[in-house]
């Protein structure tokens, strides 16, 4: 009985998720024609068995469409509702869900847009979708105690240079060729968005108290956080060196290091370097 139920569930899954509809799904089931489907799915004068399965197929697609709209509101705004519907359809055909959780439904959406013809008209759209996905991943990332002012005060001053630091699992260092953070901010604040500047930028994404934040970082901060974002992290001495090498005002290096450290500790973007790994993320890939 359990084996028969599992086989039935798999069959319905194949029919419901067939890219071009239930009819295509039936055509791909050599041992199951439309006439035999009635032995499994009851029909009536209103709907035959295939039409009944079609109801579930449409519900499945529209649920995924709503998930993508919720996960990529700025991309939806830029593309427009009709175009976004078409993009979602093509995406789900090329990248059908493979995980039970809907969290993973849009994990390849930015990569899909990167090679889609829409990128010729809206060249920043894949990076915008990538940033939105990274914001979502930051929200769902593992929770690990962040370094804060109190934690740093427990470390002897002479031990600071060798103290290892890494970015928090919820922190992302995002390399962008467009200022897509400005588009996302405008949509979030219900303001009219404009085509962003085609200018390289590093966006820092982090989570604090169950809320995700993001901002553009200057070269000194970008270099320092990128150093802390590799697998092995970096000690505080190396991070200070990275800041000094890219500081806009050499005379203000100590002050810049202090300001950045205060900001990082307040935001919770760093952890003890011995705790976990981090990643550098490219928004368009």
KEKE-3310 file (N, C-alpha, C; in steps of 0.2 Angstrom, whole numbers, plus 5000, padded with zeros to 4 digits):
npx = (5004:5009:5019:5012:5006:5016:5021:5010:5010:5022:5018:5008:5015:5024:5015:5009:5020:5024:5031:5024:5011:4997:4993:5005:5012:5005:5008:5021:5020:5021:5014:5002:4988:4976:4964:4966:4969:4958:4955:4962:4961:4946:4933:4920:4904:4908:4922:4935:4947:4960:4958:4956:4968:4975:4970:4977:4990:4990:4989:5000:5010:5006:5008:5022:5025:5020:5029:5041:5038:5037:5050:5057:5054:5059:5064:5053:5046:5054:5054:5041:5024:5018:5029:5037:5030:5031:5045:5046:5040:5048:5059:5056:5054:5067:5074:5067:5060:5070:5070:5062:5058:5051:5060:5071:5067:5069:5083:5091:5088:5094:5105:5098:5093:5104:5108:5097:5087:5082:5091:5098:5091:5088:5101:5106:5098:5100:5109:5102:5092:5101:5105:5094:5091:5102:5100:5088:5094:5103:5094:5090:5101:5113:5113:5124:5134:5139:5153:5155:5156:5157:5163:5175:5181:5185:5197:5214:5223:5236:5234:5226:5231:5234:5222:5210:5197:5181:5169:5151:5140:5128:5132:5136:5147:5145:5149:5146:5142:5134:5124:5114:5109:5103:5091:5084:5082:5074:5062:5059:5056:5045:5047:5049:5059:5075:5086:5100:5117:5130:5142:5155:5153:5154:5143:5138:5130:5120:5113:5104:5097:5086:5083:5087:5100:5108:5122:5132:5150:5165:5181:5192:5185:5179:5189:5195:5184:5182:5194:5192:5182:5185:5189:5198:5197:5204:5217:5216:5227:5230:5219:5218:5230:5225:5215:5223:5231:5221:5216:5208:5213:5229:5234:5223:5222:5222:5210:5201:5201:5197:5183:5178:5179:5170:5158:5157:5156:5144:5135:5136:5143:5154:5163:5171:5185:5187:5176:5167:5164:5165:5159:5162:5152:5146:5135:5128:5129)
npy = (4994:5006:5007:5009:5021:5030:5029:5034:5047:5052:5051:5061:5072:5073:5076:5087:5096:5097:5106:5112:5109:5098:5090:5088:5081:5069:5064:5061:5049:5034:5023:5027:5034:5047:5041:5031:5038:5041:5031:5033:5047:5055:5060:5071:5078:5091:5093:5084:5070:5075:5089:5091:5088:5098:5109:5109:5110:5123:5130:5126:5133:5146:5148:5147:5158:5169:5168:5171:5184:5190:5188:5195:5210:5222:5219:5214:5227:5234:5226:5225:5219:5210:5207:5201:5190:5182:5181:5173:5162:5156:5155:5145:5134:5132:5131:5121:5119:5110:5107:5104:5115:5132:5142:5140:5142:5153:5153:5153:5163:5176:5172:5166:5178:5185:5180:5181:5188:5200:5207:5214:5225:5230:5231:5230:5222:5208:5210:5217:5208:5198:5205:5206:5193:5190:5198:5191:5178:5183:5186:5173:5167:5157:5159:5167:5172:5189:5199:5212:5228:5225:5212:5214:5222:5212:5207:5208:5223:5222:5210:5212:5214:5201:5195:5185:5188:5186:5188:5189:5175:5180:5191:5198:5202:5211:5212:5223:5230:5240:5252:5245:5245:5257:5257:5246:5252:5263:5256:5249:5260:5265:5274:5283:5274:5275:5273:5265:5271:5267:5260:5253:5245:5241:5232:5231:5219:5215:5207:5212:5210:5203:5210:5215:5224:5235:5243:5254:5252:5261:5261:5257:5251:5241:5233:5229:5221:5212:5205:5199:5191:5179:5161:5159:5170:5185:5192:5206:5215:5213:5217:5231:5235:5233:5243:5255:5255:5259:5270:5286:5298:5298:5303:5301:5288:5281:5286:5283:5269:5267:5272:5263:5251:5253:5255:5242:5234:5239:5236:5222:5214:5206:5191:5181:5175:5161:5154:5152:5150:5161:5170:5177:5186:5187:5198:5196:5182)
npz = (5000:5004:4995:4983:4986:4986:4973:4966:4971:4966:4952:4951:4955:4944:4934:4938:4938:4925:4912:4901:4904:4909:4899:4892:4901:4902:4890:4891:4899:4895:4900:4904:4898:4894:4895:4905:4916:4922:4931:4941:4945:4949:4938:4933:4926:4925:4925:4918:4922:4918:4918:4931:4937:4931:4938:4950:4945:4939:4951:4958:4949:4951:4964:4965:4957:4965:4976:4970:4966:4979:4984:4975:4974:4969:4957:4950:4950:4941:4930:4927:4928:4918:4910:4920:4924:4912:4913:4925:4921:4911:4918:4928:4920:4915:4927:4936:4953:4965:4978:4993:5001:4998:5000:4992:4979:4971:4969:4958:4950:4947:4940:4929:4923:4920:4907:4900:4886:4891:4898:4889:4887:4900:4908:4921:4928:4932:4942:4951:4955:4960:4971:4979:4981:4989:5000:5005:5008:5018:5028:5032:5036:5046:5064:5074:5088:5087:5086:5098:5106:5120:5119:5113:5122:5131:5127:5128:5125:5119:5112:5102:5088:5083:5084:5077:5065:5057:5044:5049:5048:5042:5035:5020:5006:4993:4976:4964:4947:4945:4953:4960:4973:4975:4967:4974:4986:4983:4979:4990:4998:4992:4982:4967:4955:4947:4933:4938:4942:4931:4939:4947:4963:4980:4990:5006:5015:5029:5044:5058:5073:5068:5056:5040:5033:5022:5013:5003:5002:5005:4997:5006:5017:5010:5005:5018:5024:5014:5015:5028:5024:5018:5018:5028:5036:5044:5053:5065:5064:5050:5044:5048:5040:5027:5027:5029:5017:5008:5012:5010:5016:5021:5033:5042:5045:5058:5064:5055:5055:5068:5067:5058:5064:5076:5069:5063:5074:5080:5071:5070:5061:5061:5068:5080:5073:5074:5073:5061:5043:5029:5014:4998:4987:4971:4964:4951:4948)
capx = (5000:5014:5023:5007:5004:5022:5021:5004:5012:5027:5015:5005:5021:5026:5010:5008:5025:5026:5032:5019:5004:4996:4993:5012:5014:5002:5011:5027:5019:5018:5009:4996:4985:4971:4958:4968:4970:4951:4956:4966:4958:4939:4930:4913:4902:4911:4929:4938:4952:4966:4957:4956:4975:4977:4969:4983:4996:4990:4990:5007:5014:5005:5011:5029:5025:5019:5035:5046:5036:5038:5057:5061:5049:5062:5065:5046:5044:5058:5052:5033:5020:5017:5036:5040:5026:5035:5052:5045:5038:5054:5064:5054:5055:5074:5076:5062:5062:5072:5070:5055:5057:5051:5066:5076:5063:5072:5090:5095:5084:5099:5109:5094:5092:5110:5109:5091:5087:5080:5098:5101:5087:5089:5108:5107:5092:5102:5113:5097:5089:5106:5106:5088:5092:5107:5096:5084:5099:5106:5089:5089:5108:5114:5113:5130:5136:5143:5158:5152:5160:5159:5167:5182:5185:5188:5203:5220:5225:5242:5232:5222:5234:5234:5215:5206:5190:5178:5162:5146:5136:5123:5135:5138:5151:5142:5152:5141:5144:5129:5122:5107:5106:5099:5085:5081:5080:5069:5057:5057:5053:5039:5048:5050:5066:5078:5091:5106:5123:5134:5148:5157:5152:5154:5138:5138:5123:5121:5107:5104:5090:5081:5082:5093:5102:5113:5124:5138:5156:5171:5187:5195:5181:5178:5195:5195:5179:5184:5199:5189:5176:5188:5188:5202:5197:5210:5218:5215:5232:5230:5213:5221:5234:5221:5212:5228:5233:5216:5213:5208:5217:5234:5234:5218:5221:5220:5203:5196:5201:5192:5176:5175:5178:5164:5153:5156:5154:5137:5131:5137:5145:5160:5163:5177:5188:5188:5169:5163:5167:5161:5159:5162:5146:5145:5127:5126:5130)
capy = (5000:5012:5008:5011:5028:5033:5029:5039:5054:5053:5052:5067:5077:5074:5079:5094:5100:5097:5113:5114:5107:5091:5086:5086:5076:5063:5062:5058:5044:5029:5018:5031:5038:5051:5036:5027:5043:5041:5025:5036:5053:5055:5066:5072:5082:5098:5092:5077:5069:5079:5095:5092:5088:5104:5114:5109:5112:5130:5132:5126:5138:5153:5149:5149:5165:5173:5167:5175:5191:5192:5188:5200:5215:5227:5216:5215:5234:5236:5222:5226:5213:5206:5204:5197:5184:5179:5179:5168:5156:5154:5153:5139:5129:5131:5129:5119:5118:5103:5107:5104:5122:5137:5146:5139:5143:5159:5154:5154:5168:5181:5169:5166:5185:5187:5177:5182:5194:5207:5210:5219:5231:5232:5228:5229:5218:5202:5212:5219:5201:5195:5208:5204:5186:5190:5200:5185:5174:5185:5185:5166:5164:5155:5164:5166:5178:5194:5203:5219:5232:5221:5206:5217:5224:5207:5205:5213:5227:5219:5204:5214:5213:5194:5193:5183:5190:5184:5191:5185:5171:5184:5196:5197:5207:5210:5215:5226:5234:5245:5254:5243:5246:5263:5255:5242:5256:5267:5252:5248:5266:5267:5280:5281:5272:5277:5268:5267:5273:5261:5262:5248:5247:5235:5233:5226:5217:5212:5207:5214:5210:5200:5214:5215:5231:5235:5250:5254:5253:5264:5256:5255:5246:5235:5229:5226:5216:5206:5201:5195:5187:5173:5155:5159:5176:5188:5195:5213:5218:5213:5221:5238:5236:5234:5250:5260:5255:5262:5276:5292:5303:5295:5306:5300:5281:5278:5288:5279:5262:5267:5273:5257:5246:5255:5254:5235:5231:5241:5232:5215:5211:5202:5186:5178:5171:5154:5151:5149:5152:5166:5170:5183:5185:5191:5198:5194:5175)
capz = (5000:5005:4989:4978:4987:4984:4965:4964:4973:4961:4946:4952:4955:4937:4930:4941:4937:4918:4910:4897:4906:4911:4893:4890:4906:4901:4884:4894:4903:4891:4903:4907:4894:4897:4897:4911:4921:4926:4936:4947:4947:4947:4934:4933:4921:4925:4924:4917:4926:4917:4920:4938:4939:4929:4943:4954:4941:4939:4958:4959:4946:4953:4971:4964:4955:4971:4980:4966:4967:4986:4985:4971:4973:4965:4950:4948:4948:4935:4924:4925:4930:4913:4909:4926:4923:4907:4916:4930:4917:4908:4923:4931:4915:4915:4934:4941:4960:4967:4985:4996:5004:4993:5000:4986:4972:4967:4970:4952:4946:4945:4935:4923:4920:4917:4900:4896:4882:4895:4900:4884:4888:4907:4909:4928:4931:4935:4948:4956:4957:4964:4978:4982:4984:4995:5006:5008:5011:5024:5033:5034:5038:5053:5069:5077:5092:5084:5090:5099:5110:5126:5118:5111:5128:5135:5124:5130:5119:5115:5108:5096:5081:5081:5085:5071:5064:5051:5044:5052:5042:5038:5031:5013:5003:4986:4970:4959:4942:4944:4960:4961:4980:4975:4965:4979:4992:4981:4979:4997:5001:4988:4978:4959:4954:4941:4931:4942:4939:4929:4943:4952:4970:4985:4995:5012:5018:5036:5048:5065:5077:5064:5051:5035:5031:5016:5011:4999:5006:5002:4995:5012:5021:5005:5006:5024:5024:5009:5019:5033:5021:5015:5022:5034:5040:5044:5060:5065:5061:5043:5042:5048:5035:5021:5028:5028:5010:5003:5015:5006:5019:5025:5040:5046:5046:5065:5065:5050:5058:5074:5065:5055:5070:5079:5065:5062:5081:5081:5066:5071:5054:5062:5073:5082:5067:5075:5073:5055:5037:5025:5007:4994:4983:4965:4963:4945:4946)
cpx = (5004:5018:5018:5006:5010:5023:5015:5007:5017:5024:5012:5010:5023:5021:5009:5013:5028:5026:5027:5012:5003:4996:5000:5014:5012:5006:5018:5026:5016:5014:5003:4993:4979:4965:4960:4968:4963:4951:4959:4963:4950:4937:4923:4911:4905:4918:4931:4944:4958:4964:4957:4963:4977:4975:4975:4989:4996:4991:4997:5011:5012:5007:5018:5030:5025:5025:5040:5044:5038:5046:5061:5056:5052:5062:5058:5044:5048:5056:5045:5030:5020:5024:5039:5036:5030:5042:5051:5044:5044:5059:5062:5054:5062:5077:5070:5064:5064:5072:5063:5053:5056:5056:5071:5073:5067:5080:5094:5092:5089:5103:5105:5093:5098:5111:5102:5091:5085:5086:5100:5097:5088:5096:5109:5102:5095:5106:5107:5093:5094:5106:5099:5088:5097:5104:5092:5089:5102:5101:5089:5096:5108:5115:5120:5132:5141:5148:5154:5157:5162:5164:5174:5185:5187:5195:5209:5222:5231:5240:5228:5225:5233:5227:5212:5199:5188:5171:5157:5143:5131:5126:5137:5142:5149:5146:5147:5145:5140:5126:5115:5104:5102:5092:5081:5078:5074:5062:5054:5054:5047:5040:5049:5058:5069:5084:5097:5112:5127:5141:5149:5156:5152:5148:5139:5131:5124:5114:5109:5097:5084:5079:5088:5094:5107:5115:5130:5144:5161:5176:5190:5191:5179:5183:5196:5190:5180:5189:5196:5183:5179:5187:5192:5201:5203:5211:5217:5221:5232:5224:5215:5225:5230:5217:5217:5230:5228:5213:5213:5212:5222:5235:5229:5217:5219:5212:5199:5196:5196:5185:5174:5174:5172:5158:5151:5154:5146:5133:5131:5139:5151:5159:5170:5179:5188:5181:5166:5166:5162:5162:5159:5157:5147:5137:5124:5126:5126)
cpy = (5006:5013:5011:5019:5032:5034:5034:5046:5056:5055:5059:5073:5078:5077:5086:5099:5100:5104:5116:5112:5100:5087:5083:5081:5070:5060:5058:5052:5038:5024:5021:5035:5042:5046:5033:5032:5043:5036:5028:5043:5053:5061:5066:5076:5089:5098:5085:5076:5074:5086:5096:5092:5095:5110:5115:5111:5120:5133:5132:5131:5145:5154:5151:5156:5170:5173:5172:5182:5194:5192:5193:5206:5221:5225:5216:5222:5236:5233:5224:5219:5208:5202:5199:5190:5179:5176:5173:5161:5152:5151:5146:5133:5127:5128:5127:5117:5110:5102:5107:5112:5127:5142:5146:5140:5148:5159:5155:5159:5174:5178:5168:5173:5187:5185:5178:5188:5201:5210:5215:5226:5234:5229:5227:5225:5212:5204:5214:5213:5198:5198:5207:5197:5186:5193:5195:5180:5176:5185:5178:5163:5162:5160:5163:5172:5182:5197:5210:5222:5228:5216:5209:5219:5219:5205:5211:5217:5225:5213:5206:5213:5206:5191:5191:5185:5187:5188:5186:5181:5175:5190:5194:5203:5206:5215:5217:5230:5240:5246:5252:5243:5252:5261:5251:5247:5260:5263:5251:5254:5269:5273:5278:5279:5274:5273:5270:5268:5267:5262:5256:5250:5240:5236:5228:5225:5213:5211:5209:5214:5208:5205:5215:5222:5230:5243:5249:5256:5257:5259:5253:5250:5240:5230:5225:5220:5210:5202:5196:5190:5180:5167:5156:5165:5180:5191:5203:5217:5219:5217:5229:5240:5237:5241:5255:5260:5258:5268:5282:5298:5299:5297:5304:5292:5279:5280:5284:5271:5262:5268:5267:5252:5247:5253:5246:5232:5233:5237:5225:5211:5206:5197:5185:5174:5164:5150:5148:5152:5158:5166:5177:5182:5190:5192:5196:5186:5171)
cpz = (5000:4998:4983:4979:4985:4976:4963:4966:4968:4954:4946:4951:4948:4933:4932:4938:4929:4915:4906:4898:4907:4905:4891:4895:4905:4895:4886:4898:4899:4893:4905:4902:4897:4899:4904:4917:4926:4931:4942:4950:4944:4943:4935:4926:4920:4923:4923:4921:4925:4919:4927:4940:4937:4934:4948:4951:4941:4946:4960:4956:4949:4960:4970:4961:4960:4975:4976:4967:4974:4987:4981:4969:4968:4958:4947:4946:4942:4929:4922:4926:4924:4911:4914:4926:4918:4909:4920:4926:4914:4913:4926:4926:4915:4921:4938:4948:4961:4974:4988:4998:4998:4994:4994:4979:4968:4967:4964:4947:4943:4939:4928:4919:4917:4910:4897:4892:4886:4897:4895:4884:4895:4909:4917:4932:4935:4942:4953:4959:4962:4971:4982:4985:4990:5001:5009:5011:5018:5030:5036:5036:5045:5058:5074:5081:5088:5089:5092:5104:5117:5125:5116:5117:5133:5132:5126:5124:5115:5111:5102:5089:5079:5082:5078:5070:5057:5050:5046:5046:5039:5035:5025:5010:4995:4981:4965:4953:4941:4952:4961:4968:4980:4972:4970:4984:4989:4981:4986:5000:4997:4985:4971:4959:4948:4939:4935:4939:4937:4932:4947:4959:4974:4990:5000:5015:5024:5039:5055:5068:5072:5058:5047:5033:5025:5015:5007:5004:5002:5001:5001:5016:5016:5006:5012:5025:5020:5012:5024:5031:5018:5020:5029:5039:5039:5051:5060:5063:5053:5040:5042:5042:5028:5021:5026:5021:5006:5007:5011:5009:5024:5032:5045:5047:5053:5066:5061:5053:5064:5072:5062:5060:5074:5075:5064:5069:5082:5077:5067:5065:5055:5068:5075:5076:5068:5074:5067:5049:5034:5018:5004:4989:4977:4964:4957:4943:4951)
residu = (UNK:UNK:UNK:UNK:UNK:UNK:UNK:UNK:UNK:UNK:UNK:UNK:UNK:UNK:UNK:UNK:UNK:UNK:UNK:UNK:UNK:UNK:UNK:UNK:UNK:UNK:UNK:UNK:UNK:UNK:UNK:UNK:UNK:UNK:UNK:UNK:UNK:UNK:UNK:UNK:UNK:UNK:UNK:UNK:UNK:UNK:UNK:UNK:UNK:UNK:UNK:UNK:UNK:UNK:UNK:UNK:UNK:UNK:UNK:UNK:UNK:UNK:UNK:UNK:UNK:UNK:UNK:UNK:UNK:UNK:UNK:UNK:UNK:UNK:UNK:UNK:UNK:UNK:UNK:UNK:UNK:UNK:UNK:UNK:UNK:UNK:UNK:UNK:UNK:UNK:UNK:UNK:UNK:UNK:UNK:UNK:UNK:UNK:UNK:UNK:UNK:UNK:UNK:UNK:UNK:UNK:UNK:UNK:UNK:UNK:UNK:UNK:UNK:UNK:UNK:UNK:UNK:UNK:UNK:UNK:UNK:UNK:UNK:UNK:UNK:UNK:UNK:UNK:UNK:UNK:UNK:UNK:UNK:UNK:UNK:UNK:UNK:UNK:UNK:UNK:UNK:UNK:UNK:UNK:UNK:UNK:UNK:UNK:UNK:UNK:UNK:UNK:UNK:UNK:UNK:UNK:UNK:UNK:UNK:UNK:UNK:UNK:UNK:UNK:UNK:UNK:UNK:UNK:UNK:UNK:UNK:UNK:UNK:UNK:UNK:UNK:UNK:UNK:UNK:UNK:UNK:UNK:UNK:UNK:UNK:UNK:UNK:UNK:UNK:UNK:UNK:UNK:UNK:UNK:UNK:UNK:UNK:UNK:UNK:UNK:UNK:UNK:UNK:UNK:UNK:UNK:UNK:UNK:UNK:UNK:UNK:UNK:UNK:UNK:UNK:UNK:UNK:UNK:UNK:UNK:UNK:UNK:UNK:UNK:UNK:UNK:UNK:UNK:UNK:UNK:UNK:UNK:UNK:UNK:UNK:UNK:UNK:UNK:UNK:UNK:UNK:UNK:UNK:UNK:UNK:UNK:UNK:UNK:UNK:UNK:UNK:UNK:UNK:UNK:UNK:UNK:UNK:UNK:UNK:UNK:UNK:UNK:UNK:UNK:UNK:UNK:UNK:UNK:UNK:UNK:UNK:UNK:UNK:UNK:UNK:UNK:UNK:UNK:UNK:UNK:UNK:UNK:UNK:UNK:UNK)
# end
